[in-house]
């Protein structure tokens, strides 16, 4: 058991460092080939921050661990809103841009509702089991393509400077070296996490769903937590909330979409508790933007979000 915990922690470190190095090196390589900064921000950086969730879910899918696939996606999204935004807004109230208020947050809520609809095969399709199938995965990926086109369109309207990202200057050879090392880190770290998370679930008599909703989802969401807290400290509060909302859309549409195309994801009755909590979190985020002065998340609202997350974790540990 101790060895599994140690290897799990090592896996998280390797995974996150690998994702960070991969983003830096790939951004540097793209810059060397004259790719615009805005394109780098919308593709390499956006994909890189969600690489931990992506790699873990791919390994979980290949391992047939549907409980961990759903647990990681739903757990990450719930933690992003209730945990990360809760903590961030306690540090400093989060102001929200108009596009985020009226398009991105509603789209995040839509993604949560769409997962509920696609998971309800017993009711909607008179099927014998609830699954998110290959066809459902393609639907999610189609929505992701729409989101990507929207991002590119908005960025062109706002201008490249608005989405300026820091590019590390690497030579082409050095970039390729770090890309290979970063990919290796993602693969090794992801494998360590899935294997040892499953081992811990068996050891403690917990389901893969619970492990995915707690340890795995929080661990893979550490890059989003670090990014949001860094943005808040620099008073770039719109980045903090935009980062979280974008990550939630990415997780639901792209990561769950890819996972279900690798292997259909079985939905157990308990998953619907998590799906509804995900919907509630997105709904509360949208509502809270209209309860104070201006479009922002106040400290007391962040306290409610964080308190709800702590209560959710408590109920999970009680066997919900």
N, C-alpha and C positions, 0 to 999 in steps of 0.2 A: 504493500500500500504506500509506504513512504517513498519507495522508488518511483511509483507511478506519479505521485504528486510532484516529485523533483523533475521527472522527465516532462510532465505537463507544463511546469513553469519554464523549463528550458525551451520547450516547444514554442511557447508564447513569445519569449525573447527572440528566438531565432526567426520566427514568423514576422514579427513587427519590424525588427532590424532589416530583415531581407526585403520587406515591402518598401521600407524607407530608402534603402540603397537602390532598389530597382527603379523607383520613381525619380530619384536624383540623377542616376546614370542615363535612364531613358530620356529624361527631359534634356539633359546635356547633349545627348546624341542627336535628338530632334533639332535642337538649336543649332548644332553644327551643320545640319543639312538645310538650314534656312526656314524651318517650319515656324510659322508665326506663334508668338507667345500665347495668344488667345486659344489657339488650337491645342497647344500643349496643356493648358489649364483645363480645357474641357474634356480631354481624352486621357492622357497619361496620368495627370495628377488625380483626376476624378476616379479613374479606374484603380489607381494605386492605393488610395485611401480605403477602398473596399476590398482590396486584394486578400486581407486576412480572412474575412467572412467567405469570400469566393473559394479560396483554396480549401478551407476546412469543409465547406459544403460539398465540393467536388469529391474529396476523399470520403466523406460520410456517405455520399450517394453511391460511390463505387463499393463501399463497404456494406451497402444495404441498410444503413442506419437512418431510416426515414424520420425517426423521432428526433435525432440530432439535427437533421436538415431543417425541419420546421422549427425546432427549438432555437436554433442559432439565428434564423431569419427573424422570427417573431420576438425572441428575447433581445436581439440587437436593436430592433425598432422601438420596443418598449423602453429599453434602457436609454436609448438616444433621447427620447422626448422627456420621459419622467425623470431619469437620472441625470443625464448630461445637461439638458436645458434647465432642470431644476437647480442643480448646483451652480451653473453659469449665471443664472438670473439672480441667485442669492448674492453672488459676488458683485454683479452690476446689472441693472435692468436692461433687457435686450430690446432694442428698437428694431422694427421689422420693415423692410422695403415694401413698396406697393405690390410689385410683382410677386414677392414671396407671400404676401397676405392673400391676394386674390387668385393666384394661379398655383404656386408651388405647394403651399400648405393644403389647399383643397385637393390637389393632385395626390398628395401623400395620403389624405383621407380616402380618396378614391381607390388608391392602391390597396389600402387595408380592407375596404369593402369588397373589392374585386377578389381578393384572396378568399374572403368568406363565401362569395358566390361560387367560385370555382371549386371550393372544397365541399360544397353541399350536393354531391351527386345523388345521395339517397333521396333527397327531396325533389331536386330539379330534374334529374334524369331517370328516376326510378331504378337506380343501379343497386347492386348488392353491397358495394363498399364505397366509402368516401375516399377518393384519391385525387391528387393533382397530376393529371396525365401528361403525356407528350403534347397532345393538342392544347391543353391548358397552358403548358409551358410556352408554346409558340404564341399564344394570345398574350401572355405576360411580356414576352420579348418584343411583340409588335407594339405594345404600349411603351416599352422602353425606347424603341426607335422614335416614336412620336415625341417623347420627352427629350431625347437627344437633339432632334431637329429644333424643338422649341428653344433649348439652351443655346444652340448655335445662332438662331435668329435673334434672340434677345441680346446676345453678346455683340452681334454685329450692330444692332441699333444703339447700344450703350457706348460701344467703342472698346478698343483693345485695352486701353489703359485701366478700365474699370476692373478687368479680370487679370491684371498683371500678376504673374507668379514669379517667385525667385528661381532663377535658373543657375545651377551649379556648373561652372566651366570645367568640363572634362574633355580631354583629347578623345578622338574616336576609339583608339585602342583601349584607353582606360575605361571609357563608357561601356564597351563590349565586355570587358573583364568584370565590371561591377554588375552589369545586367545578368551575366551568367551566374555570378555569386549570389545576387539577389534572388534569382529564380530558384537556385539551389536551396537557399534559405527558406523560401516559401514552401517548397516541396517537403523538405526535411521537417520544418516546423509544423506544417499542416498534418503530416503523417504522425508525428509525435503527439500532437494534441488529440486527434481522433482516436488513436490506439489507446492512449492512456486515459482519456475521458471515458471510453467504453469500459476499460478495466476498473476504473473507480466506481462507475455506475454499478457494475456487478458486485464489487467489493462491499459497497455501502447499501446494496439492495435498492438503489434508486433507478428510475427509468432514464433512458437516453434523453427523453423529453426534458426532464428536470435538469439534467447536467447541461443540456444545450441551452436551456432558458437562463441558466445562472452562470456557471463558471465559464463555459465556452463563449457565450454571447458577450459577457462583460469583457472577457479577455480580448476577443477579436475587435471590440469597439474602443479599445484604448487609444488608437490613433485619432478617432473622432473626438474623444474626451480631451486629449492633449491639444488638438487643433483648436477646439472651442475655448478652452481655458486660456490658451495663449492669445487668442483673438480678444477675449474679454479683458485680459490684462493690458492690452494695447488700445482698449476702448473701441476696437473694431467689432462692435456688437452685432452688426448685421451679418458679418461673416460667420459668427458663432451659430446663429439660428439657421442661416442658409446652408451651412455645412451639414447640420443634422438632418434637415428636411430633405436635402438632396441625397444623403446617404440612405434615408428610409425608402425613398422612391427607387433608388438603385437596388437596394436589397430585395424589395418586393418584386419589382419587374424583371431585373436582370439576373440576380443571383438565384432566386427561387425559380425563375424561368429556365435558366441553364441547368439547375439541379434536377428539375423534373423532366428535362429532355434526356438526361443521362439515365435516370431510373424514376419511374412513377413514384410519387411521394404518398405513402399511406397516411390517411388522416384518422386519428383515434378520437373518441368523444372528448377527451380532456383538451385536445388541441383547440376546440372551439372556445374554451375559456380564455385561452391566450389570444386567439383571433379577436374576440370581443374586447379584450383589454387593449389590444393594439388599436382598434377602432376608437375606443374611449380616449386613449392618449392623444390621438390625432385630433379628435373632436374637441377635447378640452383646450388644446393648443390654439385651435382656431377661435374658440369662444373667448378665451382669455385676452385675445388681442383687442377686444371691443369692450372690456370691462373697466379699463382705466383711461387715463389721458393719453391720447395718441395711440398709434399702433405699436404697442410694446408689451413685453412680458415683465410685470413688476415682481419685486422681491417676494411679496406675500403669495403671488401666484406660483412662483417657483417653489416656494415652501410647500404648497399644496401638491404640486407635481412630485416633488421628492418624497413627501410623506406617503403619497399614494404608491410610489414604487417600493418603499420600505414595507408597507402593508402587503403589497403583492408578493414580495419575497417571503414574508412571514407566512402567508397563506399557502404558498408553494411548499414550504418546508413542512407544513402541517399535512401535506398529502393531497392538496387540491388537484 
